[in-house]
Structures are given as structure tokens and as C-alpha cells.
Amino acid sequence: MGISNIVFLVVFAIAIGFFTRNLNRIIANIKLGRDIDRSDRTRDRWKNMFRVAMGQSKMTRRPVAGILHIIVYLGFLIINIEMIEIVVDGIFGTHRFLASVLPIGLYNFLIGSFEVLAILVLLACAIFLVRRNIIRIKRFWSKEMTSWPRTDANLILVFEILLMSAFLIMNATDSLLIAAGAEHYTTSFSNPISQHFQFFFSGLETSTLVFIERFAWWFHILGILGFMNYVLISKHLHIFFAFPSTYFANLNPLGQFNNLESVTNEVKLMMDPNADPYAAPPADAPAPESFGAKDATDLNWVQLLNSYSCTECGRCTDNCPANQTGKLLSPRKVMMDTRDRITEIADNKRKGVEDTKALLGDYITAEELWACTSCNACTDACPIELDPLSIILDMRRYLVMEESAAPTELNMMFTNVENNGAPWQFPASDRLNWKDE
């Protein structure tokens, strides 16, 4: 094992170590949420995950973006099979290890497919850059898309272009070195795309070609390891979290409202003629939980998982009727704020810093929450079935049930229901007067 192999092994181990540590931190942040049981309907959950996350079924509702995204997605999945070969070659100093264990026809097919995908991914990323920065599609320039979210998206696209370029340059120079009979470069392979880049390097000395090939090889592997760690602080965390988010998605019909168990139990107690309304709760009874959600830790862990899975694509906000009429509500901002807040809470806990903020008020205002019509357009539009509406409704529950801070119109309705048994401002005895007119 040479020096370069030892260096590779150390770099690889460090990258995996950082990735594991930071991923575990995010998982710990998600676990700060309340418990919720999503273990039911296992078969339907697997089907939903494969259909939506793996099959990209909701992406093609917008065909241009959908097809381009599928190309990048397939490129990410399939080209990274090559990582197996790069890691083995990096550790043991071999040259194109998979060619020695796979039939040469299959190996050539794989490398050829990787190259075709690489050029398609490169072109797709270039088009995405044009859409974001030259055409300036509106949903990418909303006010919550501040400098960092926009920069984050552009960095990833540039990163992908550089990685695909390095892969093609590596293959182009590798095939030239094989043709020249250079030491160590012994396994020929099919290169339908990179062969057209060889004229850039033809006529160079062998030592120069080796330097370029090694530089591209190291850039490619270090870039992938860097990308792997970068996504943990990026919106592209959905690369990993889209799968659990779609698996644990709410499979009930959109608009189906869940009852709070604590409220249900109170109503049952009131309706029970044998119950003693003045009886003290058992000594071992758990402390009553607050209604709804004031802070990110009051949300359940699936909602927090959703916030980390958000792709910031803006389809939810683009389809939101409240947002379209100029109101403050942006479902994308709700997801981004939730993610930022739970990260802040966890970081403050780790540092021992006093936390005086809350998701409600410091991040999301009551005006935003009450602008929501609860139409579910955001949830329906999300390509990975995230549910910003559930966060909005939980926060509105807190405002109503803990702070009695509903809008005047709703408070009037609540009073009428309490006094008259109906939302209208007249007694039950007058309800049928309309038929006498």
C-alpha cells in the first residue's frame, strides 16, 4: 500500500466520520419532536415511498422541471455505483477494479451508460442554472429565498457540473494513457462520450496526462465526499430524507382533521353520567400537555422530519391561494422556519445557551397562520408529500386553545356555538323560522 492509498484511506475515513456525526445530530434534532405512531398500513407506506420518492411520480406535474430532475436523480443514483470502483482502487491501488470481476461486456455497458448520464446531468444542471438566474422563475425569488437559499441551490448545480466534468476528463485521459501503454493503465473500456474530449489532451506527454487523470480522479472522489457532507447543511438533504418522509407521510384523505386525544377524553368525561367531574386525577397521571404547538419541540417528529426534507422548490407556495392574493403566508417559509428553529434549539442545548425564542412569534407570525384557508393545495403540490398545513393547524390550535387569540370573527362563532349550539347569532328556537317566510 503506497502513500497515496494511505492518504485516500485517511481522507475517506474522516469524510465518513464527519458525515455520520452530523447526520446523527440531525436525527437527534428530529427526535426532539413529540411522538406519533406511523407504523400502520405498512404495505401502503412502502408503495407510497417507491411511487413518490423512488418513482418521482409527482415531479412530472411540471414536465420541464420534472424530466430534468429525473435525469439528475438517475445520474446521482446510477453514476455513484462507480463509487464502489473508486473506493477499491483508492484503497488498494488497482486500476478499474470492477473490470476484473464483471464480464467485460457488462462493464463497458455500465461505463458507457455512466458517461451518457454524466453529459445529460451536466446539461440539465446548466438549464437549471439558466432557469434560476437568467429566466429568474418567480418561485425561486420569493422573499424567503434570501441570499443563502439561492446561493445554496446554485452551489449544488455548479458542484454537479464540476463533478460530471471531472468524471469525463478522467475517462478521456485514462483511455489515452491506455492507448499509450502507460504503466498502471492496463484496462481498456468503452467511452462513448469522453472520447470526444480526447482532442483537448492529444499530443500531451504521458507524465502530463497522468497528472491530469490523477487530478480529475482525486477531484471527483473528494468532490463526492465533500458533496456528501455538504448536503447535511443544504436543502439537498432531501436526497436522503425524501424516502423516510414519503414512507411516514399522512396517508389519510387530505383535509381529514384529527382530534386531540386529551380533548376527546374530556368530552367523554363530560358525557359520562357516572363520572365525577370533581374527582382528582390519579397520582401517577402524566402532566397535561399543552394544546397545539408554540415551539418546534411541540410538533411531532414527522413534522420535524418534513422540515429537514423540504426541497425549497416553492411548489407549495406557488399553489397557495393565500400567497397568490398577496397575503404573508408562504408554506415553504413555514417549513424553512421550522427547520431553522429546531436546529437553533438543538444547538443552544448542546452549547448550554439560554433559549428565549419560540417558533410562534419569533419565526412565524399569527398573521401568516390565519391567512391559511386550509385548502391543502400546498400538501398536494409537494413532490415528496410534505405537510406544511399540519404545522400551521397545530400552531393555530395553540393560539385558540392556549391563548384564546383567534381572530374576532372566530371568537364570535365560538361564543355562538357555546351559547346557542350553532355558529349563528340567534337561539336554537329560532332556527326554523326561515320556513315560515
JOURTA-V779787 format. One record per pair of residues at least 4 apart in sequence whose C-alpha atoms are under 8 Angstrom apart, sorted by the first residue. I is the first residue (numbers start at 1). J is the second residue. D is the distance in whole Angstrom. If there is no record, write none. Layout:
BEGIN
<<I/J/D> <I/J/D>>
END
This chain:
BEGIN
<<1/5/6> <1/6/7> <1/91/8> <1/92/6> <1/93/7> <2/6/6> <2/93/8> <3/7/6> <4/8/6> <4/90/8> <5/9/6> <5/90/6> <5/91/5> <5/92/7> <5/93/6> <6/10/6> <6/91/7> <7/11/6> <8/12/6> <8/90/6> <8/91/7> <9/13/6> <9/90/7> <9/91/6> <10/14/6> <11/15/6> <12/16/6> <12/225/7> <13/17/6> <14/18/6> <15/19/6> <15/225/6> <15/226/7> <15/229/7> <16/20/6> <16/225/8> <17/21/6> <18/22/6> <18/229/7> <19/23/6> <19/228/7> <19/229/5> <19/232/8> <20/24/6> <21/25/6> <22/26/6> <22/232/7> <23/27/6> <23/232/7> <24/28/6> <25/29/6> <26/30/6> <26/343/8> <27/31/6> <28/32/7> <29/33/8> <29/342/7> <29/343/7> <29/346/6> <30/301/5> <30/302/8> <30/304/5> <30/305/6> <30/342/8> <31/301/6> <32/297/6> <32/301/7> <33/296/7> <33/297/5> <33/298/6> <33/299/5> <33/300/5> <33/301/4> <33/302/8> <33/304/7> <34/297/7> <34/298/6> <34/299/6> <34/300/4> <34/301/6> <35/300/6> <35/301/6> <36/300/6> <36/301/7> <36/302/7> <38/248/6> <41/45/6> <42/46/6> <43/47/6> <44/48/6> <45/49/6> <45/246/8> <45/247/5> <45/248/7> <45/249/8> <45/251/8> <46/50/6> <46/247/6> <47/51/6> <48/52/6> <48/53/8> <48/246/6> <48/247/6> <49/53/5> <49/54/7> <49/243/6> <49/244/8> <49/246/5> <49/247/5> <50/54/5> <50/55/6> <51/55/5> <51/56/7> <51/57/6> <52/56/5> <52/57/5> <52/58/6> <52/246/7> <52/383/7> <52/384/6> <52/385/8> <53/57/8> <53/242/6> <53/243/6> <53/246/7> <53/384/6> <54/243/8> <56/60/7> <56/70/7> <56/383/8> <57/383/8> <58/381/8> <58/382/8> <58/383/5> <58/384/8> <59/63/7> <59/65/7> <59/66/5> <59/67/8> <59/69/8> <59/383/6> <60/64/8> <60/65/7> <60/66/4> <60/67/7> <61/66/7> <62/66/6> <63/67/6> <64/68/6> <65/69/6> <66/70/6> <67/71/6> <68/72/6> <68/124/6> <69/73/6> <69/124/8> <70/74/6> <71/75/6> <71/117/7> <71/120/7> <71/121/6> <71/124/7> <72/76/6> <72/120/8> <72/121/5> <72/124/7> <72/125/8> <73/77/6> <74/78/6> <74/79/8> <74/117/8> <75/79/5> <75/80/8> <75/114/8> <75/117/6> <75/118/7> <75/121/6> <76/80/6> <77/81/7> <78/82/8> <78/114/7> <79/83/8> <79/114/5> <79/117/7> <79/118/8> <80/84/8> <81/85/8> <82/86/6> <83/87/6> <83/221/8> <84/88/6> <85/89/6> <85/96/6> <85/97/6> <85/98/6> <86/90/6> <86/96/8> <86/221/7> <87/91/6> <88/92/6> <88/93/8> <88/94/7> <88/97/7> <89/93/5> <89/94/5> <89/95/6> <89/96/7> <89/97/6> <90/94/7> <95/184/7> <95/185/7> <95/186/7> <95/187/7> <96/100/8> <96/187/7> <97/101/7> <98/102/6> <98/107/7> <99/103/7> <99/104/6> <99/107/6> <99/187/7> <102/106/7> <102/107/6> <103/107/6> <104/108/6> <105/109/6> <106/110/6> <107/111/6> <107/189/8> <108/112/6> <108/189/6> <108/190/5> <108/191/8> <109/113/6> <109/190/7> <110/114/6> <111/115/6> <111/189/7> <111/190/7> <111/191/7> <112/116/6> <112/190/6> <112/191/6> <112/192/6> <112/193/8> <113/117/6> <114/118/6> <115/119/6> <115/168/7> <115/191/7> <115/192/7> <115/193/6> <115/194/7> <116/120/6> <116/192/8> <116/193/6> <117/121/6> <118/122/6> <118/164/5> <118/165/8> <118/167/8> <118/168/8> <119/123/6> <119/164/7> <119/193/8> <120/124/6> <121/125/6> <121/160/8> <121/161/8> <121/164/7> <122/126/6> <122/160/7> <122/161/5> <122/164/6> <122/165/8> <123/127/6> <124/128/6> <125/129/6> <125/157/5> <125/158/8> <125/160/7> <125/161/7> <126/130/6> <126/157/8> <126/161/8> <127/131/6> <128/132/6> <128/157/8> <129/133/6> <129/134/8> <129/154/7> <129/157/7> <130/134/5> <130/135/6> <130/136/8> <131/135/5> <131/136/6> <131/137/6> <132/136/5> <132/137/6> <132/140/6> <136/140/7> <136/141/7> <137/141/7> <138/142/7> <139/313/8> <139/314/6> <139/315/8> <139/317/8> <139/318/6> <140/145/7> <140/150/7> <140/313/7> <140/314/7> <141/145/6> <141/146/8> <141/150/8> <144/333/6> <145/149/6> <145/150/6> <146/150/6> <147/151/6> <148/152/6> <149/153/6> <149/235/8> <150/154/6> <151/155/6> <152/156/6> <152/234/7> <152/235/8> <153/157/7> <153/235/8> <154/158/6> <155/159/6> <156/160/6> <157/161/6> <158/162/6> <159/163/6> <159/223/8> <159/227/8> <160/164/6> <161/165/6> <162/166/6> <163/167/6> <163/219/8> <163/220/6> <163/223/7> <163/224/8> <164/168/6> <165/169/6> <166/170/6> <166/216/5> <166/217/7> <166/219/7> <166/220/6> <167/171/6> <167/216/7> <167/217/7> <167/220/6> <168/172/6> <168/193/8> <168/194/5> <168/197/8> <169/173/6> <169/194/7> <169/197/7> <169/213/7> <169/216/7> <170/174/6> <170/212/8> <170/213/5> <170/214/8> <170/216/5> <170/217/6> <171/175/6> <171/191/7> <171/194/6> <171/213/8> <172/176/7> <172/191/8> <172/194/5> <172/195/6> <172/197/6> <172/198/5> <173/177/6> <173/198/7> <173/201/7> <173/209/6> <173/210/8> <173/212/7> <173/213/6> <174/178/6> <174/185/7> <174/210/8> <174/213/6> <175/179/6> <175/188/7> <175/189/7> <175/195/8> <176/180/6> <176/198/7> <176/202/8> <176/209/8> <177/181/6> <177/182/5> <177/185/6> <177/206/7> <177/209/7> <177/210/7> <178/182/6> <178/185/5> <178/186/6> <178/187/7> <178/188/6> <180/206/8> <181/185/7> <181/186/7> <182/186/8> <182/206/7> <191/195/6> <192/196/8> <193/197/8> <194/198/7> <197/201/8> <198/202/6> <201/209/7> <204/208/6> <204/209/6> <205/209/6> <206/210/6> <207/211/6> <208/212/6> <209/213/6> <210/214/6> <211/215/6> <212/216/6> <213/217/6> <214/218/6> <215/219/6> <216/220/6> <217/221/6> <218/222/6> <219/223/6> <220/224/6> <221/225/6> <222/226/6> <223/227/6> <224/228/6> <225/229/7> <226/230/6> <227/231/6> <228/232/7> <229/233/8> <230/234/6> <231/235/7> <231/236/5> <231/237/5> <232/236/8> <232/237/6> <233/237/7> <235/308/8> <235/309/7> <235/310/7> <235/311/5> <235/312/7> <236/311/6> <237/241/6> <237/308/7> <237/309/6> <237/311/8> <238/242/5> <238/308/7> <238/309/5> <238/310/6> <238/311/6> <241/245/6> <241/305/8> <241/308/7> <241/309/5> <242/246/6> <242/309/6> <242/384/6> <243/247/6> <244/248/6> <245/249/6> <245/302/7> <245/305/7> <245/306/6> <245/309/7> <245/384/7> <245/385/7> <245/386/7> <246/384/6> <246/385/6> <246/386/8> <248/302/7> <249/302/8> <249/385/7> <249/386/7> <252/256/7> <254/376/7> <255/374/8> <255/375/7> <255/376/7> <259/263/7> <259/264/7> <260/264/6> <261/265/6> <262/266/6> <263/267/6> <264/268/6> <265/269/6> <266/270/6> <267/271/6> <268/272/6> <269/275/6> <269/277/7> <270/275/8> <270/277/7> <281/285/7> <290/398/8> <290/402/7> <291/397/6> <291/398/5> <291/401/6> <291/402/6> <292/298/7> <292/299/8> <292/393/8> <292/394/5> <292/395/6> <292/396/7> <292/397/5> <292/398/4> <292/399/8> <292/401/8> <293/297/8> <293/298/5> <293/299/6> <293/391/8> <293/394/5> <293/395/5> <293/396/8> <293/397/7> <293/398/5> <294/298/6> <294/358/7> <294/359/6> <294/360/5> <294/395/6> <294/398/6> <295/299/7> <295/358/5> <295/359/5> <295/360/6> <296/304/8> <296/338/6> <296/341/6> <296/342/6> <296/358/8> <296/359/6> <297/342/7> <299/303/6> <299/304/7> <299/391/7> <299/394/8> <300/304/7> <301/305/6> <302/306/6> <303/307/6> <303/387/7> <303/388/8> <303/390/8> <303/391/7> <304/308/7> <304/338/7> <304/339/7> <304/342/8> <305/309/6> <306/310/6> <306/335/8> <306/386/6> <306/387/7> <307/335/5> <307/336/6> <307/338/6> <307/339/5> <308/339/6> <309/386/8> <310/332/8> <310/335/7> <310/336/7> <310/386/7> <312/332/6> <312/336/8> <314/318/6> <314/332/6> <315/319/6> <315/378/7> <315/381/6> <315/382/6> <316/320/6> <316/330/8> <316/331/6> <316/332/6> <316/377/7> <316/378/4> <316/379/7> <316/380/8> <316/381/6> <316/382/6> <317/323/7> <317/330/5> <317/331/5> <317/332/6> <317/378/7> <318/323/8> <318/324/7> <319/324/8> <319/377/6> <319/378/6> <319/381/7> <320/324/6> <320/330/7> <320/331/8> <320/377/6> <320/378/6> <321/325/6> <321/377/8> <322/326/7> <322/327/6> <322/328/8> <322/329/6> <322/371/6> <322/372/6> <322/373/7> <323/327/5> <323/328/6> <323/329/6> <323/330/6> <327/368/8> <327/371/7> <328/367/7> <328/368/5> <328/371/7> <329/333/8> <329/367/8> <329/368/4> <329/369/7> <329/371/6> <329/372/7> <330/334/7> <330/368/8> <331/335/7> <331/378/7> <331/388/6> <331/389/8> <332/336/6> <332/388/8> <333/337/6> <334/338/6> <334/364/7> <334/388/7> <334/391/8> <334/392/8> <335/339/6> <335/388/6> <336/340/6> <337/341/6> <337/359/8> <337/363/6> <337/364/7> <338/342/6> <338/359/7> <339/343/6> <340/344/6> <341/345/6> <341/358/8> <341/359/6> <341/363/8> <342/346/6> <343/347/6> <344/348/6> <345/349/6> <345/355/7> <346/350/6> <347/351/6> <348/352/6> <348/353/5> <348/354/7> <348/355/7> <349/353/6> <349/354/8> <357/362/6> <358/362/6> <358/363/7> <359/363/5> <359/364/6> <360/364/5> <360/365/6> <360/366/7> <360/395/7> <361/365/5> <361/366/7> <364/368/7> <364/369/8> <365/369/7> <366/370/6> <366/396/8> <367/371/6> <368/372/7> <369/392/6> <369/393/8> <369/395/8> <369/396/7> <370/396/7> <370/407/8> <372/392/8> <374/389/7> <376/380/6> <376/389/7> <377/381/6> <378/382/6> <378/387/7> <378/388/7> <378/389/7> <379/385/6> <379/386/6> <379/387/5> <379/388/7> <379/389/7> <380/385/7> <381/385/8> <382/386/6> <387/391/7> <388/392/6> <389/393/6> <390/394/6> <391/395/6> <392/396/6> <393/397/6> <394/398/6> <395/399/6> <396/400/6> <397/401/6> <397/402/8> <398/402/5> <398/403/7> <399/403/5> <399/404/6> <399/405/5> <399/406/6> <400/404/4> <400/405/5> <400/406/5> <406/410/6> <406/411/6> <407/411/6> <408/412/6> <409/413/6> <410/414/6> <411/415/6> <412/416/6> <413/417/6> <413/423/5> <413/424/7> <414/418/6> <414/423/7> <415/419/6> <415/423/8> <416/420/5> <416/421/7> <416/422/6> <416/423/5> <416/424/6> <416/425/6> <416/426/8> <417/421/4> <417/422/4> <417/423/5> <417/424/8> <418/422/8> <420/424/8> <420/425/8> <420/426/7> <420/427/5> <420/428/6> <421/427/8> <421/428/7> <422/428/8> <426/430/7> <426/431/8> <427/431/7> <432/436/8> <433/437/7>>
END
